[in-house]
Amino acid sequence: MEDSWLQDLQFLIATDDQLQEELVHVCEILDEGATTAVPEDLTSSPASPVSSPVHHTVDNKNDILKETSKSVKGTSKERVKPQRSSVRQREEIRCLRQQVEQLTAVLKSQQTTDVTTYDMSLWERTAKQESAEKNKSLQENEYLKEAVCQHATFIEQMQRVFRKKPRLSTHIDIHSEEWQAYKLAAQTSLREAAIHAIADRQYQRMQSAMVKADVFEREKALFKVMAKPQPDDSYVLEIIHHADLDAPFRLLGSAAWNVFEGDLPLDLPVNAVQGYTHIDPYTVYATYMQERDGMACHSNMVRKYYVEPNREVIVSRTVLEDAALPHMTKGAIENRCMWLIVKPLPNDPNRSRFTLLQHLVWPKEQMTLQKDIIAEVLANLKKLCFEFKVTRPGLLPMTNEMDLSRLSFPNMAAFLERGCRFLDLLKAKLNSAIEQFQDQRLM
């Protein structure tokens, strides 16, 4: 039982993690306040309290206690040079921490070895060994938990960084969430970069949209409106105008762009305001706002003109959020995209194939619609969009007068009215260009 004191040694050693952290903090404070380096004699001398516990080879526990006692005494008696109080306190704390760590290591090793030194039965010795292994496993488990917690904190910080929405820059990132969500920044350079990016992405989606709408390389005329259900229980209204026209595609493309870029005044309804911002000769940002039944309805569209060797294309996409127009989020916002294509007929360069495809998303606040209501809305839309007046072949058929009272949804009625007015202006301009071309041919 001469070593029974060792069993109680663990009660003499501080095991509180908070205490260790406080000691570290004290050392850091002392390090910050220290203005002179530690004397060389103090760190290199054999009597130094810092070097003694580290470089001694410990053969047994009794030597540890002797060396510890000497180190403590040396701390209070031996001084090579007078030092500032903060430096002395720092060195004493470091010395004591090293002694605690060394004694703790001896205690842990003793717990695993002393069970074999006593005269005990096999099962008793086995039980003590298992108990020692259990304590060792618990210590390792605590260490692993601490490591996992540290890594989890790091991972959480990195996730917040990665999830942060990147801002648009002058060299716009093609994967940026801002413009992909159809949002415009307030800064001019960022707005222009986003406008071009939005238009170019709509252009890339054009062929897929044409294929799905069954108008890609279609030869027969098609005028159709239909409601396509979406996974979120909303609807997308698809409006198609596809016909052959009696004029060259260059002439029709230029005439259509005159309407899209705002050269021709749009017949606006009451309490409506229209504006245009020209980015370049082939890109424009059109803003539209109308007060209707106490609600502000916004339709701000990016429009871009692509002149290609064998066709001319115009894409249009509404913006859902504009930092330069913060009041926009307080009203109803139109969600519409348009693709217009004119290209020459294979057998007649003086005639063109005209395709106008529109997608209009039903406002989310009005999505509580039953199938019978949707069918009624579609019937009314067909009358609004495709009750054509009699026109000669080769022209776009004009619609009859609109009666928006048939639509019971004010927000959708506002957007449909604007869309129909714009479509009527576009048809009138194209038909005028066709008639002028035909008149010139007859002269």
Kinemage of the C-alpha trace (Angstrom):
@kinemage 1
@onewidth
@group {chain A} dominant
@subgroup {mainchain}
@vectorlist {calphas} color= white
{ca met a 1} P 0.000 0.000 0.000
{ca glu a 2} L 3.077 2.251 -0.252
{ca asp a 3} L 1.697 3.664 -3.484
{ca ser a 4} L -1.801 4.308 -2.194
{ca trp a 5} L -1.154 8.073 -2.359
{ca leu a 6} L -1.175 7.812 -6.122
{ca gln a 7} L -4.830 6.815 -6.173
{ca asp a 8} L -5.740 10.197 -4.690
{ca leu a 9} L -3.337 12.155 -6.870
{ca gln a 10} L -6.008 12.917 -9.426
{ca phe a 11} L -7.874 15.013 -6.867
{ca leu a 12} L -4.829 17.266 -6.535
{ca ile a 13} L -4.621 18.000 -10.256
{ca ala a 14} L -6.959 20.498 -11.839
{ca thr a 15} L -8.988 18.851 -14.577
{ca asp a 16} L -11.359 21.725 -15.251
{ca asp a 17} L -11.170 22.659 -18.950
{ca gln a 18} L -12.431 26.138 -18.169
{ca leu a 19} L -9.532 26.620 -15.735
{ca gln a 20} L -7.073 25.595 -18.429
{ca glu a 21} L -8.661 28.027 -20.866
{ca glu a 22} L -8.443 30.804 -18.305
{ca leu a 23} L -4.743 30.063 -17.772
{ca val a 24} L -4.169 30.247 -21.507
{ca his a 25} L -6.047 33.536 -21.611
{ca val a 26} L -3.907 34.902 -18.776
{ca cys a 27} L -0.773 33.902 -20.673
{ca glu a 28} L -2.019 35.641 -23.789
{ca ile a 29} L -2.704 38.815 -21.819
{ca leu a 30} L 0.750 38.665 -20.323
{ca asp a 31} L 2.258 38.054 -23.767
{ca glu a 32} L 0.510 41.142 -25.119
{ca gly a 33} L 1.656 43.270 -22.207
{ca ala a 34} L 5.264 42.061 -22.240
{ca thr a 35} L 7.667 44.486 -23.887
{ca thr a 36} L 10.963 42.664 -23.192
{ca ala a 37} L 12.019 39.155 -24.190
{ca val a 38} L 12.701 36.424 -21.651
{ca pro a 39} L 16.364 36.400 -20.661
{ca glu a 40} L 18.373 33.727 -22.380
{ca asp a 41} L 19.721 32.431 -19.092
{ca leu a 42} L 16.205 31.763 -17.870
{ca thr a 43} L 15.251 29.609 -20.855
{ca ser a 44} L 18.541 27.778 -21.352
{ca ser a 45} L 19.794 27.292 -17.801
{ca pro a 46} L 19.409 23.796 -16.303
{ca ala a 47} L 17.820 25.411 -13.292
{ca ser a 48} L 15.140 27.087 -15.393
{ca pro a 49} L 11.634 26.119 -14.301
{ca val a 50} L 10.526 25.893 -17.939
{ca ser a 51} L 13.197 23.532 -19.204
{ca ser a 52} L 13.407 21.257 -16.163
{ca pro a 53} L 10.103 19.376 -16.523
{ca val a 54} L 10.510 18.941 -20.260
{ca his a 55} L 14.066 17.548 -20.516
{ca his a 56} L 14.160 15.333 -17.411
{ca thr a 57} L 13.863 11.607 -18.006
{ca val a 58} L 11.458 10.281 -15.414
{ca asp a 59} L 12.094 6.749 -14.250
{ca asn a 60} L 9.363 6.458 -11.658
{ca lys a 61} L 6.718 8.387 -9.835
{ca asn a 62} L 8.938 9.253 -6.854
{ca asp a 63} L 11.421 11.030 -9.147
{ca ile a 64} L 8.549 13.018 -10.621
{ca leu a 65} L 7.567 14.324 -7.213
{ca lys a 66} L 11.152 15.216 -6.359
{ca glu a 67} L 11.705 17.058 -9.616
{ca thr a 68} L 8.409 18.864 -9.159
{ca ser a 69} L 9.384 20.010 -5.687
{ca lys a 70} L 12.750 21.213 -6.938
{ca ser a 71} L 11.180 23.063 -9.812
{ca val a 72} L 8.757 24.880 -7.555
{ca lys a 73} L 11.524 25.844 -5.177
{ca gly a 74} L 13.697 26.911 -8.060
{ca thr a 75} L 10.933 29.142 -9.266
{ca ser a 76} L 10.948 31.132 -6.047
{ca lys a 77} L 14.688 31.147 -5.320
{ca glu a 78} L 16.692 31.142 -8.531
{ca arg a 79} L 16.751 34.267 -10.619
{ca val a 80} L 19.428 35.058 -13.173
{ca lys a 81} L 18.313 38.576 -13.886
{ca pro a 82} L 15.539 40.725 -12.529
{ca gln a 83} L 12.469 40.575 -14.760
{ca arg a 84} L 9.274 42.472 -15.098
{ca ser a 85} L 6.383 41.122 -13.066
{ca ser a 86} L 4.319 40.133 -16.131
{ca val a 87} L 7.190 38.079 -17.604
{ca arg a 88} L 7.803 36.297 -14.285
{ca gln a 89} L 4.119 35.480 -13.853
{ca arg a 90} L 3.896 34.172 -17.385
{ca glu a 91} L 6.863 31.852 -16.908
{ca glu a 92} L 5.530 30.561 -13.593
{ca ile a 93} L 2.151 29.773 -15.120
{ca arg a 94} L 3.766 27.962 -18.028
{ca cys a 95} L 5.957 25.990 -15.664
{ca leu a 96} L 2.998 24.919 -13.546
{ca arg a 97} L 0.981 23.933 -16.606
{ca gln a 98} L 3.803 21.723 -17.871
{ca gln a 99} L 4.116 20.070 -14.463
{ca val a 100} L 0.370 19.407 -14.377
{ca glu a 101} L 0.460 17.878 -17.844
{ca gln a 102} L 3.415 15.650 -16.922
{ca leu a 103} L 1.814 14.468 -13.681
{ca thr a 104} L -1.458 13.824 -15.483
{ca ala a 105} L 0.357 11.653 -18.022
{ca val a 106} L 2.003 9.673 -15.221
{ca leu a 107} L -1.365 9.218 -13.518
{ca lys a 108} L -2.978 7.919 -16.714
{ca ser a 109} L -0.142 5.478 -17.364
{ca gln a 110} L -0.214 4.317 -13.759
{ca gln a 111} L -3.941 3.548 -14.042
{ca thr a 112} L -3.201 1.040 -16.793
{ca thr a 113} L -0.122 -0.572 -15.198
{ca asp a 114} L -0.769 -0.695 -11.458
{ca val a 115} L -3.565 -3.231 -11.864
{ca thr a 116} L -0.973 -5.902 -12.739
{ca thr a 117} L 1.360 -5.173 -9.785
{ca tyr a 118} L -0.951 -6.180 -6.998
{ca asp a 119} L -1.403 -9.708 -5.792
{ca met a 120} L -4.969 -10.276 -6.952
{ca ser a 121} L -7.019 -12.930 -8.624
{ca leu a 122} L -7.220 -13.242 -12.393
{ca trp a 123} L -10.795 -11.949 -12.587
{ca glu a 124} L -10.077 -9.041 -10.303
{ca arg a 125} L -7.034 -8.067 -12.340
{ca thr a 126} L -9.060 -8.473 -15.544
{ca ala a 127} L -11.843 -6.307 -14.168
{ca lys a 128} L -9.381 -3.557 -13.263
{ca gln a 129} L -7.793 -3.750 -16.708
{ca glu a 130} L -11.197 -3.456 -18.349
{ca ser a 131} L -12.027 -0.532 -16.109
{ca ala a 132} L -8.794 1.168 -17.133
{ca glu a 133} L -9.570 0.548 -20.808
{ca lys a 134} L -13.046 1.940 -20.281
{ca asn a 135} L -11.620 5.123 -18.769
{ca lys a 136} L -9.192 5.401 -21.643
{ca ser a 137} L -12.011 4.971 -24.158
{ca leu a 138} L -14.083 7.615 -22.406
{ca gln a 139} L -11.179 10.035 -22.582
{ca glu a 140} L -10.701 9.332 -26.274
{ca asn a 141} L -14.432 9.744 -26.808
{ca glu a 142} L -14.366 13.161 -25.180
{ca tyr a 143} L -11.436 14.147 -27.367
{ca leu a 144} L -13.245 12.987 -30.506
{ca lys a 145} L -16.413 14.826 -29.503
{ca glu a 146} L -14.442 18.025 -29.081
{ca ala a 147} L -12.809 17.517 -32.487
{ca val a 148} L -16.187 16.853 -34.116
{ca cys a 149} L -17.610 19.990 -32.525
{ca gln a 150} L -14.725 22.075 -33.849
{ca his a 151} L -15.117 20.618 -37.339
{ca ala a 152} L -18.895 21.124 -37.221
{ca thr a 153} L -18.394 24.790 -36.377
{ca phe a 154} L -15.977 25.159 -39.274
{ca ile a 155} L -18.358 23.372 -41.657
{ca glu a 156} L -21.244 25.601 -40.548
{ca gln a 157} L -19.184 28.722 -41.199
{ca met a 158} L -18.173 27.483 -44.652
{ca gln a 159} L -21.791 26.611 -45.489
{ca arg a 160} L -22.867 30.159 -44.630
{ca val a 161} L -20.154 31.494 -46.922
{ca phe a 162} L -21.123 29.191 -49.788
{ca arg a 163} L -24.842 29.886 -49.409
{ca lys a 164} L -24.379 33.632 -49.453
{ca lys a 165} L -25.816 35.087 -52.637
{ca pro a 166} L -23.039 36.462 -54.787
{ca arg a 167} L -23.354 39.993 -56.089
{ca leu a 168} L -23.281 40.810 -59.749
{ca ser a 169} L -19.975 42.155 -60.960
{ca thr a 170} L -18.949 43.885 -64.131
{ca his a 171} L -17.775 40.527 -65.419
{ca ile a 172} L -21.022 38.782 -64.624
{ca asp a 173} L -20.889 35.255 -63.251
{ca ile a 174} L -22.984 32.975 -65.433
{ca his a 175} L -24.066 31.066 -62.305
{ca ser a 176} L -24.968 34.121 -60.227
{ca glu a 177} L -28.256 33.768 -58.378
{ca glu a 178} L -29.200 37.439 -58.704
{ca trp a 179} L -29.793 37.699 -62.431
{ca gln a 180} L -30.939 34.077 -62.679
{ca ala a 181} L -33.769 35.114 -60.362
{ca tyr a 182} L -34.492 38.011 -62.771
{ca lys a 183} L -33.276 40.698 -60.377
{ca leu a 184} L -31.555 43.931 -61.339
{ca ala a 185} L -29.086 45.858 -59.194
{ca ala a 186} L -29.198 49.623 -58.794
{ca gln a 187} L -25.672 50.270 -60.063
{ca thr a 188} L -25.622 51.040 -63.790
{ca ser a 189} L -22.811 48.693 -64.791
{ca leu a 190} L -24.327 45.809 -62.845
{ca arg a 191} L -27.770 46.457 -64.318
{ca glu a 192} L -26.476 46.409 -67.874
{ca ala a 193} L -24.528 43.198 -67.296
{ca ala a 194} L -27.599 41.554 -65.753
{ca ile a 195} L -29.873 42.731 -68.591
{ca his a 196} L -27.606 41.154 -71.201
{ca ala a 197} L -27.290 37.956 -69.157
{ca ile a 198} L -31.073 37.624 -68.750
{ca ala a 199} L -31.669 38.160 -72.467
{ca asp a 200} L -28.924 35.759 -73.526
{ca arg a 201} L -30.262 33.017 -71.282
{ca gln a 202} L -33.737 33.477 -72.772
{ca tyr a 203} L -32.175 33.135 -76.205
{ca gln a 204} L -30.547 29.850 -75.170
{ca arg a 205} L -33.917 28.539 -73.981
{ca met a 206} L -35.691 29.466 -77.192
{ca gln a 207} L -35.194 26.254 -79.186
{ca ser a 208} L -36.339 24.050 -76.307
{ca ala a 209} L -39.438 26.225 -75.832
{ca met a 210} L -40.254 26.044 -79.552
{ca val a 211} L -39.934 22.265 -79.587
{ca lys a 212} L -42.207 21.878 -76.562
{ca ala a 213} L -44.769 24.233 -78.116
{ca asp a 214} L -44.760 22.187 -81.362
{ca val a 215} L -43.762 25.117 -83.553
{ca phe a 216} L -40.137 24.177 -84.227
{ca glu a 217} L -39.775 23.797 -88.025
{ca arg a 218} L -43.571 23.637 -88.262
{ca glu a 219} L -44.993 24.333 -91.735
{ca lys a 220} L -48.694 24.712 -90.957
{ca ala a 221} L -50.143 27.806 -89.307
{ca leu a 222} L -51.034 27.600 -85.637
{ca phe a 223} L -52.914 30.009 -83.348
{ca lys a 224} L -53.423 28.572 -79.888
{ca val a 225} L -53.732 29.394 -76.212
{ca met a 226} L -53.512 26.774 -73.482
{ca ala a 227} L -52.852 26.512 -69.734
{ca lys a 228} L -49.987 24.252 -68.690
{ca pro a 229} L -50.070 23.037 -65.070
{ca gln a 230} L -46.805 23.358 -63.160
{ca pro a 231} L -45.361 21.218 -60.316
{ca asp a 232} L -46.205 23.948 -57.765
{ca asp a 233} L -49.907 23.821 -58.766
{ca ser a 234} L -49.627 27.063 -60.721
{ca tyr a 235} L -50.384 27.535 -64.419
{ca val a 236} L -48.467 28.923 -67.369
{ca leu a 237} L -50.550 30.367 -70.181
{ca glu a 238} L -48.953 29.560 -73.538
{ca ile a 239} L -50.014 31.811 -76.437
{ca ile a 240} L -48.832 30.918 -79.962
{ca his a 241} L -48.948 32.848 -83.241
{ca his a 242} L -47.345 30.901 -86.082
{ca ala a 243} L -47.977 31.831 -89.745
{ca asp a 244} L -46.348 32.541 -93.112
{ca leu a 245} L -46.203 36.224 -94.104
{ca asp a 246} L -45.749 37.871 -97.490
{ca ala a 247} L -42.601 39.925 -96.871
{ca pro a 248} L -38.834 39.306 -96.482
{ca phe a 249} L -37.676 38.331 -93.001
{ca arg a 250} L -35.250 41.287 -92.742
{ca leu a 251} L -38.059 43.742 -93.291
{ca leu a 252} L -40.327 42.066 -90.747
{ca gly a 253} L -37.581 41.687 -88.142
{ca ser a 254} L -36.700 45.372 -88.334
{ca ala a 255} L -40.371 46.404 -88.163
{ca ala a 256} L -40.958 44.187 -85.125
{ca trp a 257} L -37.942 45.626 -83.320
{ca asn a 258} L -39.288 49.139 -83.861
{ca val a 259} L -42.283 48.121 -81.751
{ca phe a 260} L -40.249 46.315 -79.074
{ca glu a 261} L -37.743 49.142 -78.588
{ca gly a 262} L -40.490 51.757 -78.210
{ca asp a 263} L -40.226 53.734 -81.437
{ca leu a 264} L -43.982 53.461 -81.876
{ca pro a 265} L -46.164 54.789 -79.033
{ca leu a 266} L -48.275 52.174 -77.298
{ca asp a 267} L -51.943 52.947 -76.745
{ca leu a 268} L -51.905 52.994 -72.951
{ca pro a 269} L -54.931 52.391 -70.727
{ca val a 270} L -55.978 54.815 -68.010
{ca asn a 271} L -53.506 55.364 -65.140
{ca ala a 272} L -50.659 53.645 -67.020
{ca val a 273} L -47.063 54.852 -67.534
{ca gln a 274} L -44.537 53.424 -70.011
{ca gly a 275} L -40.776 54.118 -70.113
{ca tyr a 276} L -37.765 52.890 -72.099
{ca thr a 277} L -34.051 52.686 -71.263
{ca his a 278} L -31.867 51.899 -74.292
{ca ile a 279} L -28.768 49.935 -73.333
{ca asp a 280} L -27.509 49.745 -76.930
{ca pro a 281} L -29.144 49.694 -80.402
{ca tyr a 282} L -30.131 46.056 -79.886
{ca thr a 283} L -31.074 46.022 -76.188
{ca val a 284} L -33.753 47.930 -74.278
{ca tyr a 285} L -35.292 47.838 -70.796
{ca ala a 286} L -39.000 48.765 -70.881
{ca thr a 287} L -40.860 49.704 -67.684
{ca tyr a 288} L -44.639 49.745 -67.316
{ca met a 289} L -46.886 50.541 -64.355
{ca gln a 290} L -50.655 50.796 -64.128
{ca glu a 291} L -52.913 51.601 -61.183
{ca arg a 292} L -55.880 49.243 -61.333
{ca asp a 293} L -58.492 48.723 -58.604
{ca gly a 294} L -56.144 50.178 -55.985
{ca met a 295} L -53.301 47.865 -56.990
{ca ala a 296} L -50.071 48.868 -58.754
{ca cys a 297} L -49.358 46.426 -61.592
{ca his a 298} L -45.755 46.331 -62.859
{ca ser a 299} L -44.440 44.845 -66.091
{ca asn a 300} L -40.748 45.657 -66.614
{ca met a 301} L -39.220 43.780 -69.542
{ca val a 302} L -35.733 43.136 -70.893
{ca arg a 303} L -35.804 43.050 -74.712
{ca lys a 304} L -32.986 42.138 -77.073
{ca tyr a 305} L -32.679 41.909 -80.851
{ca tyr a 306} L -30.505 39.235 -82.533
{ca val a 307} L -29.730 39.727 -86.237
{ca glu a 308} L -28.472 36.444 -87.703
{ca pro a 309} L -27.594 35.335 -91.251
{ca asn a 310} L -30.694 33.180 -91.751
{ca arg a 311} L -33.177 34.601 -89.254
{ca glu a 312} L -33.947 37.459 -86.900
{ca val a 313} L -34.850 36.883 -83.262
{ca ile a 314} L -36.301 39.069 -80.503
{ca val a 315} L -36.453 37.835 -76.917
{ca ser a 316} L -38.307 39.512 -74.071
{ca arg a 317} L -38.352 38.689 -70.343
{ca thr a 318} L -39.934 40.473 -67.394
{ca val a 319} L -37.828 41.393 -64.375
{ca leu a 320} L -39.228 40.223 -61.032
{ca glu a 321} L -37.245 42.613 -58.819
{ca asp a 322} L -35.491 45.891 -59.545
{ca ala a 323} L -33.352 47.596 -56.903
{ca ala a 324} L -33.869 50.917 -58.678
{ca leu a 325} L -37.655 50.526 -58.269
{ca pro a 326} L -38.111 49.332 -54.655
{ca his a 327} L -41.846 50.113 -54.667
{ca met a 328} L -42.238 47.427 -57.311
{ca thr a 329} L -42.364 44.643 -54.707
{ca lys a 330} L -45.480 46.179 -53.105
{ca gly a 331} L -47.638 45.609 -56.180
{ca ala a 332} L -48.467 42.883 -58.665
{ca ile a 333} L -45.577 41.854 -60.919
{ca glu a 334} L -46.034 40.302 -64.335
{ca asn a 335} L -44.072 37.124 -65.071
{ca arg a 336} L -43.929 36.816 -68.858
{ca cys a 337} L -41.419 35.760 -71.521
{ca met a 338} L -41.648 36.079 -75.309
{ca trp a 339} L -39.737 34.680 -78.285
{ca leu a 340} L -40.214 36.103 -81.792
{ca ile a 341} L -38.586 34.510 -84.846
{ca val a 342} L -38.816 35.474 -88.517
{ca lys a 343} L -36.932 33.527 -91.163
{ca pro a 344} L -37.248 33.134 -94.940
{ca leu a 345} L -39.277 30.348 -96.490
{ca pro a 346} L -37.065 27.776 -98.200
{ca asn a 347} L -38.742 28.158 -101.593
{ca asp a 348} L -39.433 31.921 -101.548
{ca pro a 349} L -37.044 34.526 -100.073
{ca asn a 350} L -39.749 37.201 -100.370
{ca arg a 351} L -41.916 35.401 -97.829
{ca ser a 352} L -41.232 34.654 -94.182
{ca arg a 353} L -42.266 32.275 -91.443
{ca phe a 354} L -43.341 34.207 -88.375
{ca thr a 355} L -43.452 32.656 -84.886
{ca leu a 356} L -44.406 34.438 -81.673
{ca leu a 357} L -44.439 32.304 -78.519
{ca gln a 358} L -45.485 33.767 -75.165
{ca his a 359} L -45.475 32.269 -71.662
{ca leu a 360} L -47.489 34.102 -69.020
{ca val a 361} L -47.365 32.813 -65.449
{ca trp a 362} L -50.619 33.166 -63.534
{ca pro a 363} L -50.098 35.409 -60.468
{ca lys a 364} L -49.363 33.275 -57.434
{ca glu a 365} L -51.882 35.054 -55.243
{ca gln a 366} L -54.579 33.937 -57.693
{ca met a 367} L -53.612 30.279 -58.039
{ca thr a 368} L -56.583 28.862 -56.143
{ca leu a 369} L -58.308 27.865 -59.349
{ca gln a 370} L -60.374 24.799 -60.149
{ca lys a 371} L -60.240 23.057 -63.500
{ca asp a 372} L -63.647 24.385 -64.528
{ca ile a 373} L -62.530 27.956 -63.766
{ca ile a 374} L -59.358 27.451 -65.806
{ca ala a 375} L -61.439 26.139 -68.701
{ca glu a 376} L -63.650 29.228 -68.532
{ca val a 377} L -60.621 31.526 -68.462
{ca leu a 378} L -59.138 29.761 -71.490
{ca ala a 379} L -62.387 30.125 -73.403
{ca asn a 380} L -62.392 33.854 -72.719
{ca leu a 381} L -58.735 34.156 -73.702
{ca lys a 382} L -59.387 32.427 -77.001
{ca lys a 383} L -62.078 34.973 -77.760
{ca leu a 384} L -59.801 37.833 -76.748
{ca cys a 385} L -56.747 36.663 -78.667
{ca phe a 386} L -58.085 34.688 -81.608
{ca glu a 387} L -61.447 36.143 -82.619
{ca phe a 388} L -59.862 37.407 -85.801
{ca lys a 389} L -61.164 39.938 -88.242
{ca val a 390} L -61.247 38.893 -91.859
{ca thr a 391} L -57.860 39.558 -93.480
{ca arg a 392} L -56.254 38.432 -96.674
{ca pro a 393} L -53.647 35.619 -96.649
{ca gly a 394} L -50.079 36.627 -95.927
{ca leu a 395} L -51.045 39.055 -93.157
{ca leu a 396} L -51.339 38.572 -89.415
{ca pro a 397} L -55.033 38.364 -88.444
{ca met a 398} L -56.189 41.215 -86.208
{ca thr a 399} L -58.350 40.532 -83.151
{ca asn a 400} L -61.741 42.028 -82.380
{ca glu a 401} L -62.317 44.614 -79.678
{ca met a 402} L -61.346 43.418 -76.190
{ca asp a 403} L -63.857 42.878 -73.417
{ca leu a 404} L -61.791 42.414 -70.266
{ca ser a 405} L -64.904 42.343 -68.090
{ca arg a 406} L -65.059 38.636 -68.870
{ca leu a 407} L -61.998 38.093 -66.688
{ca ser a 408} L -62.739 38.101 -62.971
{ca phe a 409} L -59.100 38.436 -61.898
{ca pro a 410} L -57.957 42.083 -61.855
{ca asn a 411} L -54.200 41.473 -61.862
{ca met a 412} L -54.360 39.040 -64.757
{ca ala a 413} L -56.762 41.349 -66.601
{ca ala a 414} L -54.269 44.225 -66.332
{ca phe a 415} L -51.445 42.144 -67.746
{ca leu a 416} L -53.617 40.649 -70.486
{ca glu a 417} L -54.853 44.081 -71.502
{ca arg a 418} L -51.331 45.386 -71.844
{ca gly a 419} L -50.282 42.238 -73.728
{ca cys a 420} L -53.194 42.509 -76.140
{ca arg a 421} L -52.532 46.202 -76.783
{ca phe a 422} L -48.882 45.447 -77.477
{ca leu a 423} L -49.793 42.531 -79.748
{ca asp a 424} L -52.249 44.670 -81.716
{ca leu a 425} L -49.563 47.315 -82.242
{ca leu a 426} L -47.087 44.658 -83.366
{ca lys a 427} L -49.541 43.104 -85.809
{ca ala a 428} L -50.500 46.498 -87.228
{ca lys a 429} L -46.848 47.426 -87.778
{ca leu a 430} L -46.009 44.109 -89.455
{ca asn a 431} L -49.103 44.186 -91.651
{ca ser a 432} L -48.282 47.743 -92.686
{ca ala a 433} L -44.757 46.675 -93.656
{ca ile a 434} L -46.152 43.718 -95.634
{ca glu a 435} L -48.631 45.899 -97.515
{ca gln a 436} L -45.980 48.477 -98.357
{ca phe a 437} L -43.687 45.756 -99.669
{ca gln a 438} L -46.441 44.267 -101.811
{ca asp a 439} L -47.381 47.680 -103.170
{ca gln a 440} L -43.786 48.319 -104.194
{ca arg a 441} L -43.652 45.003 -106.032
{ca leu a 442} L -46.752 45.924 -108.044
{ca met a 443} L -45.378 49.287 -109.104
